[in-house]
Structure formats: C-alpha cells, structure tokens
Amino acid sequence: MTSSLFSSLPLSKAMLANLQALDYSEMTPIQEHSLPIILEGNDLIAQAKTGSGKTAAFGIGLLHSLDVGQFVTQALVICPTRELSDQVCNELRRLARAIPNTKITALCGGKPMGGQLASLERPPHIVVGTPGRLLKHLAKATLNLDYLKTLVLDEADRMLDMGFIDDIKSIIERTPEKRQTLLFSATYPEEIKHISSSVQHEPQDVRVETHHENNKIEQVFYEVEKDTRTDALFNVLGETQPNACVIFCNRKQQCDDVARQLSSRGIAAKALHGDLEQKDRDRVLSQFSNQSCNVLIATDVAARGLDIKELPLVINYELSHDPEVHVHRVGRTGRAGAKGKAISLFKTSEMPKVLAIENQSQQTLVIKSYRDIAGAQVYAVRPNKVTLEINGGRKDKLRAGDILGALTATKELSGDDIGKIDRFERLTYVAVNAKKAAVALNQLNNGKIKGRMFKARQVN
C-alpha cells in the first residue's frame, strides 16, 4: 500500500520543504499513483479530471530529473491553449523555488516573437508552449530539443479536438528517441491510444475516477422556450446571487453578445474567447480571478486552463455538443471539497443531449421549466474591488512585494485594501478596495516603485 504523503517519495530535502511551504502535504490520487512511476523514469499515460493536481504531478517529476548546471532545454510541456500554458508555467515556477537558477520559458502564440527570441538566447531548462509557436521556433532553429529528457503532452484530448495532432508529431520528431514521455488526458478516446503507441515506450497506465463527486455539485437543467434563454439566464443569476460565476457558450460571438447584455444591466461581466489579443485575455482573467469582475462568459477552449479554486456556480447558456465536455464544464465548480452548483439551459429539441449527459455523469438529472425561476429578484452582487493596470512587469524586475510596499507606503492604504497581484512581462494587474481606488491610483502615479516612476490606470 502506497503512502499519500509527499515525504514518502525520494525527493530532495529542498523540494520537500518547498512543497510543505506551498501547503502540499498529502498527494491527490493522480499524484499518488503517477509520481512513483514518473520518478522511476518510466513513460506514463494518465487520465484524470480537471483540477486533479496533474500539473504538480508531472512538474515535480520533471524538476526531480533536472540538471540546472546544464543550460540546455531538458523538459518540454505541450499545452493546447495559452491560458493553460500560463497556468502550467506559474505552477512550475512555484515548484521550482526549491531549485535555484531554474529557467522556465513560455512559448505561446499571440505574444511577440521578439521577447521569446531574447529569452531563448540562453536556453531555458524547461519550455512550456502551444504547438504552433513551438513549431515556429523549431523552424527558426531558435529552440533546440536535442538534449530533451522529458516530454509532457498536457490535455492531449483537447489538442486532438483542436486539430494539433500533426503539429505534435512534427515537434516530437525533433526530440531524442530516448526520452521520458508523459501523456495526460481528461478523457480516453481511441485516438489517445494511437498517439501513445506511436510516441511512448511501454507506458504505465494510470486512471483516476473522472466523474466529479455527485454530492459535491448540484445540477439543475432548465428547459427554455424560443427567445427565453437570456431572460432565464438573468433569472438564474437573480435566484442564485453568486459572487463568481462562469457562463459557458458554444460560440465566440455568443460570448460577446451575452457579455453586452449583462453589462447593460450593470453586471460586472467579461467575455473570454480565442479572438481576444493576449494582453486582453490576461486582463480579463486577472479581473475575474481577483474578484473585480463577477461573471466570466467563456468558450470551452478559452476556459481550458482556467483555475479558479472557489467558484460557486457554473451556467451552461447552451449545452455542449459533447457530454464529456459538459462534465468538465461542471467540474469547474465544487473543487477542493467545496460544494458547487451547475445550471444548464436547454430547448426541448436538445433533450437527446440531456439524456447523453445523464448517461455520461451516471446520475439522475433534475429537470425543471424556466418558469420555475420566473420573477426572481434582480442580480445585485457587485464587486468590492477594482483592477489597476501598471505599465511595468516581470521584465522590469517588479515584484509583488515592491508594488504592495509602494501602495502602503503612506499608510493611507493597508494590506487588507490590496488584493491579488498578477505580473506579466510588461504589465501588472493589482486588485484594490473599490472605495480606495482613487487613493491607490494617486499613490502609484505620483510615487515610485523601486525608485522608478510607472503609469497606472483603472481598467473597466
């Protein structure tokens, strides 16, 4: 019987101390079953639900075999989306605190090539990226994978859905034949087995229960009539009054339309989809995660990699065409032992989709009429924070502590007035008490951070 404690693994004292500092003591099921395999250097194909801790599983493994004295790229993580790449990068950097001088670089589309080229002049130890941008760097010979030890395919099923299979094969052709390959997938379609057989050597198979605990997530389906979907959405929000909510749409235009309709009623809502430029996507995600925006309307691709630990409500404005995708949408709520709620709107013609979801989730679904929520009170939740944008970031050597110190220097603002701080290459977003926003802006625009002047503005 294996132990669920990280201390039972053959990890360095520094890594164990860092895991303890990060409040990682007990392993999640996917970590408990996969880490011993990874640490032994074996190939792995693993299935686990969203939010299962798989990033830490492969992150701890690839960091364990890293030789920071060798300035060559030793690990590559391929992700389907920019959002997931950013999430993985952030987690790897947290885990790598135990290993000084570890260089981790993200190579994703939607970001300027110039900064990436500069970062690659001294090869990073770990690269995290999306297939298209990785191929561009390989074509330019700015990325060298000749010394790769570990290859990770993260959310491989999603990369299949997005048509990346040929790109992935082209990337793998540039890697050494002798390497460790770790494949993680939330679902297990036949194509995943084909990929595994072509790129892995005698992989060990780990599967963790993919169905979310039925008692943790309350699901309700509301049947709507023609042209009543938006009214039903407003009534759902009015009835539930969530302080945070993700609304899933199937199309980008639909996201924009729903965001406009919500905003017109004074609701702090933002759309997230693939047509947004990277800086706009970063801003929207920061606003939602720092609680200065209550409602996020997203497509499935854009929400991949979205990691909000406390999300009380998910709404499916339209049902997904794939019942497995529905399960993963719903799995955004009810995490870390918390209870969650998922509400789905559907037309009578979509009843076959509802039945498919019922079969997939293996539970009897609650189905009601939208009239059951007619006349609900108006959604009245408003964020108590606003987001300020500072025109400086990681490239300017700005740290979260520097910004916190600058904001609290005159003692007009306390630490309690400052919320989440998100640093990007050239921009930083900081959440502040809405009532103190003017004070915070004045402090930033008329004061200095690390002896330098930076411009700041409030983003809406």
Summary of the structure (lengths in Angstrom):
residues: 460
radius of gyration: 22.7
end to end distance: 52.9
largest distance: 65.4
contacts: 1537
relative contact order: 0.10
helix: 40%
strand: 20%
